[in-house]
Every structure is written in C-alpha cells, then in structure tokens.
Amino acid sequence: MANIALMCLLAVVSQTASLSGPPAQPPLWPQTFSVTFQEERHISVVPVNQNVGAWHYDFANSRARFDYSQGQADSFCTGRGLTLKDEHGDCQLFFSTLGLYVHYPREQQCCRACGPAQYCSVIKPTWLAGATYLGEENINGTTCHGWEKQGAVATDRWYQTEDGKPCQYWEKLQFVPHITHVITFNTSSYQLNPIPASVFDVPKYCNSTCPIPYPPH
C-alpha cells in the first residue's frame, strides 16, 4: 500500500509540473518601482568593472533615475565632455520627456546628453514584448525566469522571479560581442511604493547640452 501511495504522489507531482510550464507571455514592468543593484562588465569572462547603484522607475509620470556610485564606467555617464575631476565618480541619469540628463552630484556638473528623437526616453513597460523565453535560472539562490530579445544595439536578457521581482539584466553589444554587461538586482530591496517627485528633480544648473552628446543609434 505504501508503494501504491508513493506512485500516486509522484504521478500528481509530475502532472502538476507538466501543467505549470513556461510563462505564457513575457512580463510587463510595473508602472513604478525602485530597486538596488550590483553590476559587472566582462571582457570575455574577465570582470573589468564592478559597481553598485539603484533604479527609480516611474513610467506613470514619464520619468526615471538610474544611480551609479564611485568607480562607475557607464557609457551614458562617461565621455560626455564635462569638465570633471573624476569621470568615474558618482553619476545620476535622469530620464524625462525632455530626454536624458547626465549629472555628477559631487562636482555639480550636469548636461543633456540626448533627447527623445535619439530614443533617449523612459523605457516602456512593454519593452519585452515578443521576447523568447529562456527557462529558469538560479541567480544568487533564487529561481528566476528569463527572456531574451534582440534590441537595436544589443542582445538583452531579463530575469525575474515568478512573483515579478527583478533578478538580473544582461546585455551583449552587437558591435563588441566579447563585452557583456550584467546588472544583478537585490530582490529584497524591490519596492512598488510611490516615489517622491523630488527624486526625479533635475538640478537647475543642468541647462546645457553636453559638449559630446550621446550618439544616436
């Protein structure tokens, strides 16, 4: 009788697993969220840069802010032609209906890198539409579902938990395929609470175009 009961239990487990399957559709981002992260850049498999920061996303009000800490090598932050003591210092990226602003808060240097015509705007919650499901991945001990989509300049991957918490963003640029950029999110920091409007306030001294604007693709 014990063997029969065990066989029945295994049959139920197997049937449940087969019914769960992959998610039916790629996920939608929520209208508003905040989360912290660690990021790495690799040349082949060798890490060349590490950093920490935070994302503040508020599509409902057409705005976002991405923060990078000391030592960053972000391609939006660096190379904009600002007169800086440290180009790799703390950097904030403000996305709004007017475009993308690059801000170095410690040095109070800021400029507008590009506008909506150059696709510098807040990413849409539907950006994963049409993405291919990659399956499950264990990221820092958490089971995450992954999707992949070919973007304009990079292959993008997005991983999140079954209940929607972001796990990781991964990209490989088409024109330098040996370089990968990985952002791993702290799922415990993920918040859906409304974000104070002051978080997205671009400094008043940020009123000029960058000497070297971000190139459109």
N, C-alpha and C positions, 0 to 999 in steps of 0.2 A: 504493500500500500504506500509506503514511503517513496519507493521508486516511481510509482504512478503519479503521486502528488508532485514530485520534483519535475517530471517530464511535462506535466500540465503547466507548472510555473514557468519553465523555460519556453514553452510554446507561447504563453501570454507575453513574456518579455520580448521574444523575437518578433511577434506580431506588432507590439507597440513600437519597437524600434523601426520596423519597416514602414509603419504608418506615419512616423514623425517626419522622416526625410528632410531634404534641404528646404530652407525658407522659400515660399512661393515667389516673392518679389524682393528686389534689392531694397534696403531700408531707406526711409526718409529721415533727414535730420530734423530734430525738433526746432521750433521757431526760435527758441532761446536756450542757451546752455553755457556753462563755464566749466573748465577742466584744466588741470595742470599736467605737465608732461616732462619727459626726458627725450632728448633727440641725439641721434648719431648720424654722421656721414661716413661712408666707407668708400675707399678705392679698392676695387675687387672685394676682398674680405677684411682688409686692414682698416680699422677705425682711424679717421684723421681729424675728427672734431666731435666734441660732446658738449651738450648744453642742457639747460632746464628753462622752463617758461610756463606760460599759461595762454589759453584761448578764451576769449569772451565773445560770444556769438549772439547776435540779436537781429535775425533776419526780419522779424516783425516790424522793426523800425529802421531797416536798411543800414545796419552798421555792425562793425566787428572790430575787435582789437586783439592782436597777437603780440605777446611779450616774449622777448628773448633776453637772457641775462649775460653778464660779463663773459667774454670769450666766444660769443656767437659768431657764426660765419654765414648768416642768412644772405641769400642773393638779392633780396629786396633792400636790406639794410645797407650792405656794403657796396661800394662803387658808385655812389650817387654824387660824388664830388663835393660833399660838405667839408668844411674846414674843421677837422676833428683832431683831438689829441690821441684818441684811440678809436679807430674804426670798428673794433670788435667789442666795444663797450655795450652796456645795456641799450637795447633798441626796442621801440614800440612801433608797430604797424597799425595805423588807423585806416579802416575801410569805411567809406561812406558813399552817398550818392554823387559826391564830387570827385571820387577816385581814391587813390592810395597816398597816404602821408607817412613819411619816414621820420621818426622822432628819436633823438638821443637825449633822454631826460637829464642826465648828469651834466651834459655840456650845453643844454638848452639850444640845441641845433635841430632844425626841422625843415622839411621841404616836401612839396608834392611831387611824387615820383611818376605818376601816370593817372589817366582818367578813364572813365567808362568806355570811351572809344577804343582804348587799348586793352579792354577787358579787365581793367583793374576795378573791380566792384565786389560786393559781398557775394560769396559763393551761394548758389541756390540750394535749398534743402533737397531738391530733386536731382542733384548732380550725379547720383549713382544710377539713374535710370538707364536700363539696357546693360548694366554690368553683369559679368559672368560670376556665378557662384563658385568659390574655390574650395569649400568644405570647412571643416573645423580645424582650428589651430590652438595649441596650448601656448598662451602668452603670459609669462610670469605666474604660472599656476592657475590661470583662468581659461576656461574653454570659450573660445571666440569663433564667430562665423566670419568668413572672409569673402570679399567680392573684388573683382578686378575690372578695370575699364581703361581703354586707351584714350588718353587726353590729347590736347593739341601738341604738347611738347614732351609728355612723359607717360609712362605706364603707371597707373595709380592703383593702389590696393587699400581697401578699408576693412578693418576688423572691428567687430563689436560683439558684446555678449547677447545672449538670447533676449534679455530684457532691455536692450538698447544702449547699454553703457559703452562708450568708445574704448577700444583696446589699443589699436595701433593704426597709423597711417604710414604707407610705404610708397615711395616713388623711385622710378629709374628713368633718367632723362634719355630721350631718343638719340640726341647728338653726342652724348658721353655715356654710353651704356655701362661702362665699368664703374660708374659712380652711383651709389644708392643713398637715399636719404630716408631715415626711419624715425618717426615720432611715436613713442610709446606712452600712452596716457595712464595717469594714476586714476583707476576706476573709482577709488574711494573718495576722490576729490570732486567727482562729477556732480554738478548741481543744475537743476532746472528752474531755480528761483529767478524772479525778475532781477535784472542787473541795473544798478543805479545809473541814470543817464550821465552822471559825471565821469564814469569810467570811459566814456566814448568822446569826451570833450577834447577836441584838437586844440593845442596851445595857440593863443592869439598870435604869437610870433611866428607861427607856421603859415606864412602868407606868400611864399615864393615857390617857383618851380625849381626842382633840383637841377644843379649845374649839369649833371649827367642823368637825364630821365631814364626810367626803366624801359628797356626796348620792347616794343610791341611784338607779339608773335602772330 
